[in-house]
Amino acid sequence: MRLKKSIRYSFLLAAVLTVMLSYMLSIYIVGFVGRLIDLTTTKGKVEYVPLLIIVSLVVFMVIFLFLFYMLTQRIIKYFSVLSEGLSIISVGKFDFRVPVRRGDELGELAMNINRMAEQLERQKENEKENEVAKMNLITGVSHDLRTPLTSIIGYLDLLRKNSFQDEKEHDRFVNNAYSKAEQLKKLIDDLFVYTRLTSGDLKLTKQHADMRDLVEQVLFEFIPIAEEHRLTIRSHIEIDEAIVFIDPEQMARILDNLLMNALKYSISPKTVDVHLTSSDSFVYLTIANDGVVITKEQEAKLFERYYKIGQVVDHQNVQIGTGLGLAIARQLAEYQGGHLSLNYKEGHYAFTLKLPFSFK
């Protein structure tokens, strides 16, 4: 059976070899000294025994220390390399890696140091990304909140000064101000829900509900927005009843976020298909539309918080938002035992929400 390389065995082997070589060399040197004494003096050897013992001990210690150092210097130098590496990493240079030169505990220690450095490097990169994302969020939120708020103030100022020509223009100002106020409320609600999700403080009020009824209600409420932006919604509901255990308010938020995402990024002919199907155990809601072509890297980031592809497609008065809609939708789906996924191919987006049936 092959023994695993170990620093303990290395030191033990070095010690054994050192003792053996030191002993043999000291015996040889003491014997040589003894022969010199025989040749140079006529006195008996007994008188020189103390001297020979002292010489043998000194010779043994000198040889032992020299040989032990020679046999263990590579290990000692490697300790210094590891120590220097840790010093470099400790000052924040997390891209530094110590060399892995051995297959024993020191080699494992070196690999662990490198793994630690990699984790710290990733953590540092994540912190940088989060900081940039937070700054982008603050900038985006400031802009997104300021835009509708400025419009509301402008319309209210016109109404306050009676700067309208007739009742029709008065109603248009009121409706526009109300629409901007709704946009403002939606942005604030998204931020509120997101902070509750990230802190783990969101409390759901789950109950048994019919997914078919909920989808039809959300679509009915969304039709005026779709018509305003000349968006066609095609409903394909293929089941009569789909009882699920959900929080209806938060589930409606998921559907609204998906529909608003489709509205913002749909391209001509501006059509959104809504499919509601089921299997033996699950309900599937798919919201599909054609949009701009994106790369694999962009596709992978669509569910990331704060991420935005770009400007909205040919829809006036529709803001791009904070980049939290899809992230919120996925987290809310997972909070309710479901899963939100994307099937993308050559500009065709199909977001599918999968929920388990609730069997009462």
C-alpha positions in Angstrom: 0.0 0.0 0.0 1.4 3.4 -1.1 1.8 5.8 1.8 0.3 9.3 1.3 2.9 12.0 1.2 3.0 13.8 4.5 5.1 16.6 6.0 5.4 14.5 9.1 7.0 11.6 7.1 9.3 14.1 5.4 10.6 15.5 8.7 10.8 12.0 10.2 12.8 10.7 7.2 15.1 13.7 7.4 15.6 13.2 11.1 16.4 9.4 10.7 18.8 10.0 7.8 20.5 12.9 9.7 21.0 10.8 12.8 22.3 7.8 10.9 24.7 9.9 8.8 25.8 12.0 11.7 26.5 8.9 13.8 28.5 7.2 11.1 30.5 10.3 10.2 31.2 11.1 13.9 32.3 7.5 14.5 34.6 7.8 11.5 36.0 11.1 12.6 36.5 10.0 16.2 38.2 6.9 15.0 40.5 9.0 12.8 41.3 11.2 15.8 42.0 8.1 17.8 44.5 6.8 15.2 46.3 10.2 15.2 46.6 10.0 19.0 48.2 6.5 18.7 50.7 7.8 16.2 51.6 11.0 18.0 51.8 9.9 21.6 52.9 6.9 23.8 50.4 7.5 26.5 47.4 5.1 27.0 44.1 5.8 25.2 42.3 5.9 28.5 43.6 9.3 29.3 42.1 10.7 26.1 38.6 9.1 26.5 37.0 12.4 27.9 38.5 14.3 25.0 37.3 11.8 22.5 33.8 11.9 24.0 33.7 15.7 23.8 35.0 15.6 20.2 32.5 13.0 19.2 29.6 15.0 20.7 30.7 18.2 19.0 31.3 16.5 15.7 27.9 14.7 16.0 26.0 18.0 16.7 27.8 19.9 13.9 27.1 17.2 11.4 23.5 16.7 12.6 22.6 20.4 12.3 24.3 20.7 8.9 22.7 17.6 7.4 19.2 18.3 8.9 19.3 21.9 7.5 20.4 20.6 4.1 17.6 17.9 4.1 14.8 20.3 5.3 15.8 23.6 3.6 13.3 23.1 0.8 10.5 22.6 3.3 11.6 25.6 5.3 11.9 27.8 2.2 8.4 26.7 1.1 7.1 27.8 4.5 8.6 31.2 3.7 7.0 31.3 0.3 3.6 30.5 1.9 4.1 33.2 4.5 5.0 35.8 1.9 2.0 34.8 -0.2 -0.3 35.2 2.8 1.3 38.6 3.5 0.6 39.7 -0.1 -3.0 38.5 0.0 -3.6 40.1 3.4 -3.0 43.6 1.9 -5.8 43.1 -0.6 -4.0 41.6 -3.6 -6.5 38.8 -4.1 -5.3 38.0 -7.6 -2.0 36.6 -6.2 -1.6 32.8 -6.1 1.0 30.9 -4.2 2.8 28.1 -6.1 1.7 24.5 -5.3 5.0 22.5 -5.3 4.3 19.6 -3.0 1.7 16.8 -2.6 1.6 16.8 1.2 -0.1 19.0 3.8 1.9 22.0 2.7 0.6 21.5 -0.8 -2.9 21.3 0.5 -2.3 24.4 2.5 -1.1 26.2 -0.6 -4.3 25.1 -2.5 -6.5 26.2 0.4 -4.7 29.6 0.4 -5.4 29.9 -3.4 -9.0 28.9 -2.9 -9.4 31.5 -0.2 -7.8 34.2 -2.4 -10.2 33.2 -5.3 -13.2 33.5 -3.0 -12.0 36.9 -1.7 -11.4 38.0 -5.2 -14.9 37.0 -6.3 -16.4 38.6 -3.2 -14.5 41.8 -4.0 -15.7 41.8 -7.6 -19.3 41.1 -6.4 -19.0 44.0 -4.0 -17.8 46.3 -6.8 -20.6 45.1 -9.1 -23.2 45.6 -6.3 -21.8 49.1 -5.6 -22.0 50.0 -9.3 -25.5 48.5 -9.5 -26.6 50.5 -6.4 -25.3 53.7 -7.9 -27.0 52.9 -11.2 -30.2 52.1 -9.3 -30.0 55.4 -7.4 -29.3 57.3 -10.6 -32.1 55.4 -12.5 -34.6 55.7 -9.7 -33.9 59.4 -9.3 -34.5 59.9 -13.0 -37.5 57.6 -13.1 -39.1 59.3 -10.1 -38.3 62.8 -11.3 -39.7 62.3 -14.8 -43.4 61.5 -13.9 -43.2 63.8 -10.9 -42.1 66.7 -13.1 -45.0 65.9 -15.5 -47.5 65.8 -12.6 -46.3 69.1 -11.3 -46.5 70.6 -14.8 -50.1 69.4 -15.4 -51.2 70.5 -11.9 -49.7 73.9 -12.5 -51.6 74.3 -15.8 -54.8 73.2 -14.0 -54.1 75.6 -11.1 -53.6 78.5 -13.5 -56.7 77.5 -15.6 -54.4 77.3 -18.6 -56.6 75.1 -20.7 -58.8 76.0 -23.6 -61.9 73.9 -23.0 -63.3 71.0 -20.9 -61.7 68.4 -23.3 -58.2 69.8 -22.7 -58.9 70.0 -19.0 -59.8 66.3 -18.9 -56.7 65.4 -20.9 -54.5 67.2 -18.4 -56.2 65.4 -15.5 -55.9 62.0 -17.2 -52.2 62.6 -18.0 -51.5 63.6 -14.5 -53.3 60.6 -13.2 -51.4 58.3 -15.6 -48.0 59.8 -14.4 -49.1 59.3 -10.8 -49.8 55.7 -11.5 -46.3 55.3 -13.0 -44.9 56.9 -9.9 -46.8 54.5 -7.7 -45.7 51.5 -9.7 -42.0 52.5 -9.3 -42.4 53.0 -5.6 -44.2 49.7 -5.2 -41.5 47.9 -7.0 -38.8 49.4 -4.8 -40.8 48.6 -1.7 -41.4 45.0 -2.7 -37.7 44.5 -3.7 -36.4 45.8 -0.4 -38.8 43.4 1.4 -37.6 40.5 -0.8 -33.9 41.2 -0.3 -34.3 41.6 3.5 -36.5 38.4 3.7 -39.2 40.4 5.4 -42.0 39.9 2.8 -45.0 38.2 4.3 -47.3 36.4 1.9 -51.1 36.0 2.3 -51.4 32.7 0.5 -54.8 31.1 -0.3 -56.3 28.7 -2.8 -57.1 30.6 -6.0 -58.0 29.8 -9.6 -55.2 30.8 -11.8 -57.5 31.0 -14.8 -59.7 33.7 -13.1 -56.6 35.6 -12.0 -55.0 35.7 -15.5 -58.3 36.8 -17.1 -58.7 39.6 -14.5 -55.1 40.8 -15.0 -55.5 40.8 -18.8 -58.8 42.6 -18.6 -57.2 45.4 -16.5 -54.2 45.5 -18.8 -56.3 45.9 -22.1 -56.6 49.8 -21.8 -52.8 50.1 -21.5 -52.2 47.8 -24.4 -54.7 49.6 -26.6 -53.2 53.0 -25.7 -49.8 51.7 -27.0 -51.3 49.7 -29.9 -50.3 46.4 -28.5 -52.3 43.3 -29.4 -52.8 40.7 -26.6 -53.8 37.2 -27.8 -55.2 35.0 -25.0 -54.8 31.2 -25.3 -56.4 29.8 -22.1 -56.7 26.0 -22.5 -57.9 24.9 -19.1 -61.2 25.4 -17.3 -59.8 25.6 -13.8 -56.4 25.7 -12.2 -56.4 25.8 -8.4 -53.1 26.9 -6.9 -51.9 28.0 -3.4 -50.6 31.5 -3.9 -50.8 35.1 -2.7 -53.1 36.6 -5.4 -51.9 40.1 -5.0 -48.2 39.2 -5.5 -49.1 36.8 -8.3 -50.9 39.6 -10.0 -47.7 41.7 -9.6 -45.7 38.9 -11.4 -48.2 38.9 -14.3 -48.2 42.7 -14.5 -44.4 42.9 -14.5 -44.2 40.3 -17.3 -46.9 42.1 -19.4 -45.2 45.5 -18.9 -41.9 44.0 -19.9 -43.5 42.6 -23.1 -45.1 46.0 -23.7 -41.8 47.9 -23.4 -39.8 45.6 -25.6 -42.2 44.3 -28.2 -41.4 45.1 -31.8 -43.8 45.3 -34.8 -46.4 43.8 -35.1 -46.5 44.4 -31.3 -48.2 41.2 -30.3 -48.1 39.4 -27.0 -49.3 35.8 -26.7 -50.6 34.6 -23.3 -50.8 30.8 -22.9 -52.3 29.0 -19.8 -51.8 25.3 -19.9 -51.3 22.4 -17.4 -49.9 19.0 -16.9 -50.8 16.4 -14.2 -49.1 18.4 -11.4 -48.3 21.8 -12.7 -49.9 25.0 -14.2 -47.9 26.8 -16.9 -48.4 30.5 -17.8 -46.3 31.6 -20.8 -46.1 35.3 -22.0 -44.4 35.5 -25.3 -43.5 38.4 -27.6 -41.0 39.3 -30.4 -38.3 41.8 -29.4 -34.8 43.0 -30.2 -32.1 40.3 -30.8 -29.8 40.0 -27.8 -26.6 38.1 -27.1 -26.1 35.1 -24.9 -24.5 37.3 -22.3 -27.5 39.7 -22.3 -29.9 36.7 -22.0 -28.0 35.4 -19.0 -28.4 38.7 -17.2 -32.1 39.4 -17.9 -33.2 38.2 -14.4 -30.4 40.1 -12.6 -31.4 43.0 -10.5 -30.9 46.5 -12.0 -30.1 45.0 -15.4 -31.6 46.8 -18.4 -31.2 45.9 -22.1 -31.6 49.4 -23.4 -34.3 51.8 -24.4 -37.9 50.8 -24.8 -39.1 50.0 -28.3 -41.3 52.6 -30.0 -43.6 53.3 -27.1 -44.1 56.9 -26.1 -44.6 57.6 -22.4 -43.3 54.2 -21.4 -40.3 54.4 -19.1 -37.6 51.7 -19.1 -38.0 51.4 -15.3 -35.5 50.4 -12.6 -34.5 47.1 -14.0 -36.1 45.3 -11.1 -39.3 43.9 -12.8 -38.0 40.5 -13.9 -35.9 40.0 -10.7 -38.9 40.7 -8.6 -41.1 38.4 -10.7 -38.7 35.5 -10.4 -38.2 36.0 -6.6 -41.9 36.3 -6.0 -42.5 33.1 -8.0 -40.0 31.2 -6.0 -41.5 32.5 -2.7 -44.7 30.9 -3.8 -43.2 27.5 -4.7 -43.0 28.3 -8.5 -40.3 29.0 -11.0 -40.0 31.6 -13.7 -37.8 30.8 -16.7 -37.1 32.2 -20.2 -37.0 30.4 -23.5 -35.3 32.8 -25.9 -34.5 32.2 -29.6 -33.6 34.8 -32.3 -35.6 37.7 -30.8 -38.5 35.6 -29.6 -39.0 35.8 -25.8 -41.2 33.3 -23.9 -41.4 33.7 -20.2 -42.9 30.7 -18.5 -44.2 30.7 -14.9 -44.5 27.1 -13.5 -46.7 26.6 -10.4 -47.7 23.4 -8.7 -51.4 22.5 -8.5 -53.0 22.8 -5.1 -55.0 19.7 -4.2 -57.4 20.6 -1.4 
